[in-house]
Amino acid sequence: MSKAKLSSEEINDMKDLANLSRNDIESRFKISGKKGKEGTTFVAIGNSGKEYAIKLFKATKSYKKIHDEAEYQKLAAVYGISPRVFAVNTKTKYIVMEKLEETIVDYMRRKYPEQGSTKPLTNEQQLRIIEICEKLDCAKVVQNDGNPLNLMLNKNGTIMVIDFGFAKAIDKKVLQKRGPEPNINLTLWHIHRQLRFYKITGPLLEERVSSYMKNKPSWNTTTITKCENAEEAKKKAKKKAKKKKDIKVEEATVEEEAKKKAKKKAKKKKDIEVKGATKAEDVEKKAKKIRKKAKKKEKKRVETDDETDDETDDEIDDEIEQRKKDTNTLDARLRRNEEKREKRLKEKRKQKNKR
């Protein structure tokens, strides 16, 4: 059990909706349902677009009654059985509260549209109505108006109780008269009887009321024990939920740590790979440099060899040419010598013939 705080959106909406004039309400917003004896409910739209219910009381209603009604509803809302109260304006005389969808009577008429047909409440709906009355006792408030039109459904289909215009605080006097569960004795009894008018049946409601009336326990212990047990159960459930949440948070933390470690490991691995790749790249660069240098050296050697080969070829050609020249000279010399020898032989033969 905890008081629900207003969201930033609701706070902003209340800056406008909490300070309206009667004319503002009647001109700006549409009426929800029918006009009541004590006032009229309007559907208001906040700046955020969210819908709210504004209960505009008659101008003659006293400040104290409006204040008390809002306070009793706030106590019930704490237990999740009434719409939340967002603002109370005792000057213009209205209350801004959580908007509900439809009454249980309208809901049952939609569900069972046949004229004059019996409309049975589900077990879940009956148990919820009983729960509302029990929690009203825990809130120490007698709702004191069992009109079924005061049972409304929210957008989730959950039944809520409204209209605390006749409500009063549960004191010693009330307990002495109504017993430890005044809302079972009075409110639930009234609801059960009034539902018959709309041909809505609820055997569990009748059973709960009858059982209480026949075996009404002592007022000074039962209600207190029951509410304390309910509160204890809530505290245990809350503690269990917190423990579960803490375990989840711890698991999430462990998981997060594991993720971080895995990420760190992966990063380290990646760094090593990058480092290795960089090292391999450096080695490859060095090898490339060495290969380039060797290639350059080889090219230079080949060029040098080519130059040397060219020089050798020239020398051989020169030598061959020289040898050719020498051969020609020798041949010329031999021819001259042969010619001289021939000439001498001719002269000798000529001289010989003269003799």
DASUL-V334699 format. One record per residue. OMEGA is omega as a letter, one per 30 degrees, with the letter a starting at -180 (NA if undefined). D_CENTER is the distance of its C-alpha to the mean C-alpha in whole Angstrom. Layout:
BEGIN
omega->OMEGA d_center->D_CENTER
omega->OMEGA d_center->D_CENTER
END
This chain:
BEGIN
omega->l d_center->26
omega->l d_center->25
omega->a d_center->25
omega->l d_center->22
omega->l d_center->22
omega->l d_center->21
omega->l d_center->18
omega->l d_center->19
omega->a d_center->19
omega->l d_center->21
omega->l d_center->23
omega->l d_center->24
omega->a d_center->25
omega->l d_center->27
omega->l d_center->29
omega->a d_center->30
omega->a d_center->31
omega->a d_center->32
omega->a d_center->35
omega->l d_center->37
omega->l d_center->40
omega->l d_center->41
omega->l d_center->42
omega->a d_center->39
omega->a d_center->37
omega->a d_center->40
omega->a d_center->40
omega->a d_center->36
omega->a d_center->34
omega->l d_center->35
omega->l d_center->37
omega->l d_center->35
omega->a d_center->37
omega->l d_center->41
omega->a d_center->43
omega->l d_center->43
omega->a d_center->46
omega->a d_center->44
omega->a d_center->42
omega->l d_center->40
omega->l d_center->36
omega->l d_center->34
omega->a d_center->31
omega->l d_center->30
omega->l d_center->27
omega->l d_center->25
omega->a d_center->25
omega->a d_center->21
omega->l d_center->22
omega->a d_center->21
omega->l d_center->24
omega->l d_center->26
omega->l d_center->30
omega->l d_center->33
omega->a d_center->36
omega->a d_center->39
omega->l d_center->42
omega->a d_center->45
omega->a d_center->47
omega->a d_center->49
omega->a d_center->47
omega->l d_center->47
omega->a d_center->45
omega->a d_center->45
omega->l d_center->44
omega->l d_center->41
omega->a d_center->40
omega->l d_center->41
omega->l d_center->39
omega->a d_center->36
omega->l d_center->36
omega->l d_center->37
omega->l d_center->33
omega->l d_center->31
omega->l d_center->33
omega->a d_center->32
omega->l d_center->28
omega->a d_center->28
omega->l d_center->28
omega->a d_center->26
omega->l d_center->29
omega->l d_center->29
omega->l d_center->27
omega->l d_center->26
omega->a d_center->29
omega->a d_center->27
omega->l d_center->31
omega->l d_center->35
omega->a d_center->37
omega->l d_center->41
omega->l d_center->42
omega->l d_center->41
omega->l d_center->41
omega->l d_center->37
omega->l d_center->34
omega->a d_center->31
omega->l d_center->28
omega->a d_center->26
omega->l d_center->26
omega->a d_center->27
omega->a d_center->28
omega->l d_center->31
omega->l d_center->34
omega->l d_center->35
omega->l d_center->38
omega->l d_center->37
omega->a d_center->34
omega->l d_center->37
omega->l d_center->39
omega->a d_center->37
omega->l d_center->36
omega->a d_center->40
omega->a d_center->42
omega->a d_center->45
omega->l d_center->48
omega->a d_center->49
omega->l d_center->47
omega->a d_center->45
omega->a d_center->42
omega->l d_center->41
omega->l d_center->37
omega->l d_center->35
omega->l d_center->36
omega->l d_center->32
omega->l d_center->33
omega->l d_center->36
omega->l d_center->34
omega->l d_center->32
omega->l d_center->35
omega->l d_center->37
omega->l d_center->33
omega->a d_center->33
omega->l d_center->37
omega->a d_center->37
omega->l d_center->34
omega->l d_center->36
omega->l d_center->39
omega->l d_center->36
omega->l d_center->35
omega->l d_center->39
omega->l d_center->39
omega->a d_center->42
omega->l d_center->40
omega->l d_center->44
omega->a d_center->43
omega->l d_center->42
omega->l d_center->42
omega->l d_center->40
omega->l d_center->39
omega->l d_center->37
omega->a d_center->35
omega->l d_center->32
omega->l d_center->28
omega->a d_center->25
omega->l d_center->23
omega->a d_center->22
omega->l d_center->25
omega->a d_center->26
omega->l d_center->29
omega->l d_center->30
omega->l d_center->33
omega->l d_center->34
omega->l d_center->37
omega->a d_center->39
omega->l d_center->42
omega->a d_center->44
omega->l d_center->42
omega->l d_center->44
omega->l d_center->43
omega->l d_center->44
omega->a d_center->47
omega->a d_center->50
omega->l d_center->52
omega->a d_center->49
omega->l d_center->49
omega->a d_center->52
omega->a d_center->53
omega->a d_center->50
omega->a d_center->49
omega->l d_center->46
omega->a d_center->44
omega->a d_center->45
omega->l d_center->42
omega->a d_center->43
omega->a d_center->46
omega->a d_center->46
omega->a d_center->43
omega->l d_center->42
omega->l d_center->46
omega->l d_center->46
omega->a d_center->42
omega->a d_center->44
omega->a d_center->47
omega->l d_center->46
omega->l d_center->44
omega->a d_center->47
omega->a d_center->48
omega->a d_center->45
omega->l d_center->46
omega->a d_center->43
omega->l d_center->43
omega->a d_center->42
omega->l d_center->44
omega->l d_center->42
omega->l d_center->42
omega->a d_center->46
omega->a d_center->46
omega->l d_center->44
omega->a d_center->46
omega->a d_center->49
omega->a d_center->48
omega->a d_center->48
omega->a d_center->51
omega->a d_center->53
omega->a d_center->52
omega->a d_center->51
omega->l d_center->50
omega->a d_center->51
omega->a d_center->49
omega->a d_center->49
omega->a d_center->47
omega->a d_center->45
omega->a d_center->42
omega->a d_center->42
omega->a d_center->41
omega->a d_center->39
omega->l d_center->37
omega->l d_center->37
omega->l d_center->36
omega->l d_center->33
omega->l d_center->32
omega->l d_center->32
omega->l d_center->31
omega->l d_center->28
omega->l d_center->28
omega->l d_center->28
omega->l d_center->25
omega->l d_center->23
omega->l d_center->25
omega->l d_center->24
omega->l d_center->20
omega->l d_center->20
omega->l d_center->22
omega->l d_center->20
omega->l d_center->17
omega->l d_center->19
omega->l d_center->20
omega->l d_center->16
omega->l d_center->16
omega->l d_center->19
omega->l d_center->19
omega->l d_center->16
omega->l d_center->18
omega->l d_center->21
omega->l d_center->18
omega->l d_center->17
omega->l d_center->21
omega->l d_center->22
omega->l d_center->20
omega->l d_center->22
omega->l d_center->25
omega->l d_center->24
omega->a d_center->23
omega->l d_center->26
omega->l d_center->29
omega->l d_center->28
omega->l d_center->28
omega->l d_center->32
omega->l d_center->32
omega->l d_center->32
omega->l d_center->34
omega->l d_center->36
omega->l d_center->36
omega->l d_center->36
omega->l d_center->39
omega->l d_center->41
omega->l d_center->41
omega->l d_center->42
omega->l d_center->45
omega->l d_center->46
omega->l d_center->45
omega->l d_center->48
omega->l d_center->50
omega->l d_center->50
omega->l d_center->51
omega->l d_center->54
omega->l d_center->55
omega->a d_center->55
omega->a d_center->57
omega->l d_center->59
omega->a d_center->60
omega->a d_center->60
omega->a d_center->63
omega->l d_center->64
omega->l d_center->64
omega->a d_center->66
omega->a d_center->68
omega->l d_center->69
omega->a d_center->70
omega->a d_center->72
omega->a d_center->74
omega->l d_center->74
omega->l d_center->75
omega->l d_center->78
omega->l d_center->79
omega->l d_center->80
omega->a d_center->82
omega->l d_center->84
omega->l d_center->84
omega->l d_center->85
omega->a d_center->88
omega->l d_center->89
omega->a d_center->90
omega->a d_center->92
omega->l d_center->94
omega->l d_center->95
omega->l d_center->96
omega->a d_center->98
omega->l d_center->100
omega->l d_center->100
omega->l d_center->101
omega->a d_center->104
omega->l d_center->105
omega->l d_center->106
omega->a d_center->108
omega->a d_center->110
omega->l d_center->110
omega->a d_center->112
omega->a d_center->114
omega->l d_center->115
omega->l d_center->116
omega->a d_center->118
omega->a d_center->120
omega->l d_center->121
omega->l d_center->122
omega->l d_center->124
omega->a d_center->125
omega->l d_center->126
omega->l d_center->128
omega->a d_center->130
omega->l d_center->131
omega->a d_center->132
omega->l d_center->134
omega->l d_center->136
omega->l d_center->136
omega->a d_center->138
omega->a d_center->140
omega->a d_center->141
omega->l d_center->142
omega->l d_center->144
omega->a d_center->146
omega->a d_center->147
omega->l d_center->148
omega->a d_center->150
omega->NA d_center->152
END
